[in-house]
Amino acid sequence: MNADAELIDWVRKTAAAQDPRVGPNTAVHPLHIPGVATRPKRPESSQVFVCGSTVVKIHEKGTRRAELAARLSAIESVELERVWLLPLEPRLLLAPGERLGTMWPRATLVSTVENPPWADAGALLAKLHSADPKRLPKLPVHGGMARFERAVKAAKAVSSEPWLAKLGKELYSALRKPRANRPVHGSFHLGQLGHPLLNRAWRLLDPDDLGTGDPVWDFARPSALHKVGRLDDAHWESFVGAYRQARGPAIPSEGNVDAALETVTRASIFDTAVYALLTVGAHSKETTDRYLDALRVYQ
């Protein structure tokens, strides 16, 4: 049996433990979310499969067992259990290739609904950020900063735009020391929302980057989209307004939020621009130029 066949067979057997309707011939589908920009999948990246009523996730190669276990324990805590879509069971599985696996219920994703639930997203993030870290398992630093650091290092290879490397170092220096220590999603975008098939209450998805730090990081991608004209004012204001109404601590309770979000917004624009320049076909030239133009004012 080759590696791919072994993986599919393992996914099917894992799903069958939760769904008795799954048999030896039940289809296993890799999960792709239409309309949501994601990084290309590499063999060491996380992989998500749907089989019957079960979603099986194989986590990124090198994922630390203790950190993932702490993250799962945190989302199942009394503080956060109504904020996250919960796994079907808390234990970690050993997938082929000595990688870690988890099982989740199938969910309705944002890509399948007509009106993006930006207000729900704002309210959920406010609840997450307001949770008391002392009442949660000890969590690692959220994954947003590590992802940005990788973009800063990668910018050295962008010979066509040498100014990006300098800007990246400046942004990293400004963000290196967090101003707060609260629970943070760490990789928030609208594709990180879903709800159980029989329940319309939206929940956060994917705790792989959950950790502690400055909650402004969870505004980085939506704010960047708004800055470059990819998120309209009405949806942005709905997102910010719901967050404020739920008394989220990341931004001021009133007034303009641009000053509070400026640095992480630039960091997200920077990450997208570097990724677009180094990855063929990642974005159109028009989109890439739009992100670069948003950064050039900071040279």
PLY file of the C-alpha trace (Angstrom):
ply
format ascii 1.0
element vertex 299
property float x
property float y
property float z
element edge 298
property int vertex1
property int vertex2
end_header
0.00 0.00 0.00
1.47 3.38 -1.00
1.57 6.37 1.34
-1.55 8.05 -0.13
-3.60 4.85 0.01
-2.44 4.22 3.56
-3.49 7.73 4.56
-6.96 7.42 3.01
-7.45 4.02 4.63
-6.48 5.46 8.01
-8.89 8.39 7.59
-11.74 6.01 6.70
-11.08 3.76 9.70
-10.82 6.76 12.00
-14.12 8.17 10.75
-15.80 4.76 11.11
-15.07 4.84 14.83
-17.43 7.83 15.07
-19.88 7.17 12.24
-21.15 3.57 11.91
-22.37 4.32 8.38
-18.78 4.58 7.15
-17.68 1.40 5.40
-14.69 0.19 3.38
-15.92 1.96 0.24
-17.08 5.26 1.78
-15.58 8.20 -0.09
-12.87 10.32 1.54
-12.72 13.91 0.27
-9.95 16.45 0.90
-11.52 19.64 2.20
-11.12 22.73 0.04
-12.84 25.97 0.99
-13.88 27.93 -2.14
-13.41 31.67 -2.03
-11.00 31.64 0.92
-7.37 32.42 0.15
-5.06 29.90 1.81
-1.43 28.92 1.44
-0.70 26.05 -0.98
-0.74 22.67 0.72
2.65 21.02 1.11
3.20 17.43 2.33
4.17 18.77 5.76
1.17 21.12 5.98
-2.02 20.21 7.77
-4.55 18.18 5.77
-8.30 17.97 6.29
-10.53 15.16 5.03
-14.30 14.63 5.10
-15.61 11.08 5.47
-19.27 10.51 6.27
-20.29 12.86 9.07
-16.72 13.16 10.36
-13.92 15.58 9.56
-10.45 14.17 10.16
-7.57 16.62 10.46
-3.94 15.62 10.19
-1.90 18.37 11.74
1.21 20.00 10.35
4.39 17.99 10.54
6.32 19.02 13.63
3.22 19.97 15.65
4.07 19.65 19.33
1.84 17.18 21.13
1.79 19.08 24.45
0.89 22.40 22.78
-1.90 20.91 20.66
-3.28 19.06 23.70
-3.30 22.32 25.68
-5.12 24.11 22.86
-7.80 21.42 22.66
-8.20 21.48 26.42
-8.57 25.26 26.33
-11.36 25.33 23.73
-13.27 22.69 25.72
-13.00 24.70 28.95
-15.98 26.46 30.51
-14.40 29.76 29.41
-14.36 28.92 25.68
-16.67 25.95 24.98
-19.33 28.24 23.44
-16.80 30.07 21.31
-15.24 27.16 19.39
-16.49 24.23 17.37
-15.46 21.34 19.61
-13.74 18.12 18.53
-15.65 14.86 18.60
-13.24 13.67 21.25
-10.33 15.39 22.98
-7.66 12.74 22.57
-4.95 13.09 19.94
-4.59 10.37 17.32
-1.40 9.10 15.71
-1.73 9.40 11.94
0.52 7.83 9.29
3.93 9.45 9.09
3.96 9.92 12.87
1.77 12.99 12.59
-0.99 14.00 14.99
-4.66 13.72 14.07
-7.96 14.97 15.49
-11.65 14.35 14.72
-14.33 17.01 14.25
-18.01 17.17 13.32
-18.96 18.31 9.83
-19.91 21.97 9.78
-21.46 24.61 7.56
-18.72 26.96 6.40
-18.89 30.66 5.64
-18.13 30.02 1.96
-21.57 28.38 1.60
-23.67 31.26 2.96
-24.84 34.37 1.15
-24.18 37.02 3.80
-20.79 36.82 5.56
-21.37 36.76 9.35
-18.97 39.59 10.24
-20.99 40.60 13.30
-20.88 37.03 14.63
-17.12 37.00 14.05
-16.67 40.20 16.04
-18.75 38.91 18.95
-16.90 35.56 19.05
-13.48 37.21 19.04
-14.56 39.53 21.85
-15.55 36.53 23.96
-12.27 34.79 23.17
-10.17 37.85 24.01
-12.10 38.48 27.22
-11.49 34.99 28.62
-9.28 34.89 31.68
-5.94 33.25 30.78
-5.57 32.14 34.40
-8.65 29.94 34.02
-7.28 28.21 30.91
-4.54 25.61 30.48
-1.14 27.18 29.94
-1.01 28.08 26.25
1.96 28.83 23.99
2.37 32.17 22.23
-0.19 32.44 19.43
0.95 31.50 15.94
0.48 34.89 14.25
3.87 36.25 15.22
5.74 33.15 14.04
3.94 33.31 10.69
4.90 36.98 10.31
8.50 36.22 11.25
8.63 33.66 8.42
7.42 36.36 6.00
10.12 38.75 7.24
12.81 36.14 6.56
11.29 35.28 3.17
11.31 38.95 2.11
15.11 38.76 1.74
14.52 36.69 -1.39
12.31 39.32 -3.08
14.97 40.88 -5.29
12.42 42.90 -7.29
11.35 44.86 -4.18
14.45 45.12 -1.93
12.79 47.71 0.33
10.46 45.03 1.68
13.24 43.39 3.73
13.95 46.63 5.61
10.26 47.31 6.21
9.77 43.77 7.52
12.55 44.19 10.08
11.04 47.47 11.28
7.58 45.94 11.67
8.97 42.89 13.45
10.83 45.10 15.90
7.64 47.04 16.65
5.60 43.87 17.20
8.13 41.65 18.95
7.03 42.56 22.48
3.25 42.07 22.96
1.32 44.80 24.76
-1.12 42.31 26.27
-1.37 38.65 27.25
-4.81 37.40 26.32
-6.16 34.39 24.42
-5.72 34.98 20.68
-6.94 32.88 17.75
-3.65 33.51 15.98
-4.81 32.90 12.40
-8.20 34.56 12.13
-9.94 35.18 8.83
-13.56 34.66 7.85
-12.83 31.11 6.72
-12.23 30.28 10.38
-15.96 30.29 11.14
-18.40 27.41 10.93
-21.46 26.02 12.64
-22.67 22.45 13.26
-25.03 21.16 10.59
-28.00 21.12 12.99
-27.13 24.32 14.86
-26.89 27.79 13.31
-24.71 29.32 16.02
-21.39 30.29 14.46
-18.21 29.09 16.15
-14.49 29.62 15.66
-12.59 26.87 13.85
-9.00 25.62 13.83
-7.22 26.09 17.17
-3.79 25.22 15.72
-2.51 28.78 16.29
-4.47 29.50 19.48
-2.27 31.04 22.13
-1.63 34.09 24.24
-0.52 37.55 23.17
-1.92 40.83 21.93
-5.51 40.35 20.66
-5.06 43.04 17.98
-3.47 40.25 15.90
-6.92 38.79 15.25
-7.87 42.05 13.51
-4.85 41.96 11.21
-6.29 40.18 8.17
-9.76 41.80 8.18
-8.18 45.22 8.71
-5.71 44.60 5.87
-8.57 43.61 3.56
-10.40 46.80 4.50
-7.27 48.89 3.98
-6.71 47.63 0.43
-10.38 47.86 -0.54
-11.21 44.15 -0.43
-13.63 44.47 2.52
-16.35 47.10 2.25
-17.09 49.67 4.94
-20.44 48.15 5.91
-18.97 44.72 6.71
-15.96 46.22 8.46
-18.16 48.43 10.63
-20.40 45.45 11.43
-17.35 43.47 12.56
-15.90 46.28 14.68
-19.29 47.30 16.06
-20.17 43.80 17.24
-16.74 43.45 18.85
-17.21 46.70 20.72
-20.74 45.84 21.75
-19.41 42.61 23.28
-16.75 44.69 25.09
-13.75 43.17 23.42
-10.45 44.51 24.80
-8.34 44.71 21.62
-9.55 48.11 20.35
-10.86 51.35 21.90
-14.53 51.26 22.86
-15.28 54.22 20.59
-13.67 56.39 17.93
-11.40 55.45 15.05
-9.59 52.12 15.34
-6.90 52.78 12.73
-4.23 53.87 15.21
-4.70 50.77 17.39
-4.49 48.45 14.38
-1.99 50.22 12.14
1.07 48.05 12.83
-0.65 44.64 12.63
-2.52 45.80 9.53
0.77 46.62 7.83
2.17 43.27 8.99
-0.71 41.40 7.34
-0.41 43.40 4.11
3.34 42.71 4.18
2.80 38.96 4.62
0.34 38.82 1.72
2.60 40.89 -0.55
5.68 38.75 0.13
3.71 35.54 -0.36
2.28 36.86 -3.66
5.71 37.84 -4.98
7.33 34.52 -4.12
4.50 32.15 -5.10
3.54 31.89 -8.75
-0.20 32.25 -9.21
-0.90 33.14 -5.57
-2.60 36.40 -6.53
-3.22 38.38 -9.70
-0.81 41.18 -10.62
-3.56 43.70 -9.84
-4.01 42.32 -6.31
-0.27 42.09 -5.71
0.24 45.70 -6.85
-2.60 46.84 -4.61
-0.91 45.33 -1.56
2.50 46.72 -2.54
1.05 50.20 -3.06
-0.46 50.06 0.44
3.04 49.39 1.82
5.07 51.85 -0.25
3.86 54.82 1.79
5.82 53.37 4.75
9.19 53.17 2.96
0 1
1 2
2 3
3 4
4 5
5 6
6 7
7 8
8 9
9 10
10 11
11 12
12 13
13 14
14 15
15 16
16 17
17 18
18 19
19 20
20 21
21 22
22 23
23 24
24 25
25 26
26 27
27 28
28 29
29 30
30 31
31 32
32 33
33 34
34 35
35 36
36 37
37 38
38 39
39 40
40 41
41 42
42 43
43 44
44 45
45 46
46 47
47 48
48 49
49 50
50 51
51 52
52 53
53 54
54 55
55 56
56 57
57 58
58 59
59 60
60 61
61 62
62 63
63 64
64 65
65 66
66 67
67 68
68 69
69 70
70 71
71 72
72 73
73 74
74 75
75 76
76 77
77 78
78 79
79 80
80 81
81 82
82 83
83 84
84 85
85 86
86 87
87 88
88 89
89 90
90 91
91 92
92 93
93 94
94 95
95 96
96 97
97 98
98 99
99 100
100 101
101 102
102 103
103 104
104 105
105 106
106 107
107 108
108 109
109 110
110 111
111 112
112 113
113 114
114 115
115 116
116 117
117 118
118 119
119 120
120 121
121 122
122 123
123 124
124 125
125 126
126 127
127 128
128 129
129 130
130 131
131 132
132 133
133 134
134 135
135 136
136 137
137 138
138 139
139 140
140 141
141 142
142 143
143 144
144 145
145 146
146 147
147 148
148 149
149 150
150 151
151 152
152 153
153 154
154 155
155 156
156 157
157 158
158 159
159 160
160 161
161 162
162 163
163 164
164 165
165 166
166 167
167 168
168 169
169 170
170 171
171 172
172 173
173 174
174 175
175 176
176 177
177 178
178 179
179 180
180 181
181 182
182 183
183 184
184 185
185 186
186 187
187 188
188 189
189 190
190 191
191 192
192 193
193 194
194 195
195 196
196 197
197 198
198 199
199 200
200 201
201 202
202 203
203 204
204 205
205 206
206 207
207 208
208 209
209 210
210 211
211 212
212 213
213 214
214 215
215 216
216 217
217 218
218 219
219 220
220 221
221 222
222 223
223 224
224 225
225 226
226 227
227 228
228 229
229 230
230 231
231 232
232 233
233 234
234 235
235 236
236 237
237 238
238 239
239 240
240 241
241 242
242 243
243 244
244 245
245 246
246 247
247 248
248 249
249 250
250 251
251 252
252 253
253 254
254 255
255 256
256 257
257 258
258 259
259 260
260 261
261 262
262 263
263 264
264 265
265 266
266 267
267 268
268 269
269 270
270 271
271 272
272 273
273 274
274 275
275 276
276 277
277 278
278 279
279 280
280 281
281 282
282 283
283 284
284 285
285 286
286 287
287 288
288 289
289 290
290 291
291 292
292 293
293 294
294 295
295 296
296 297
297 298
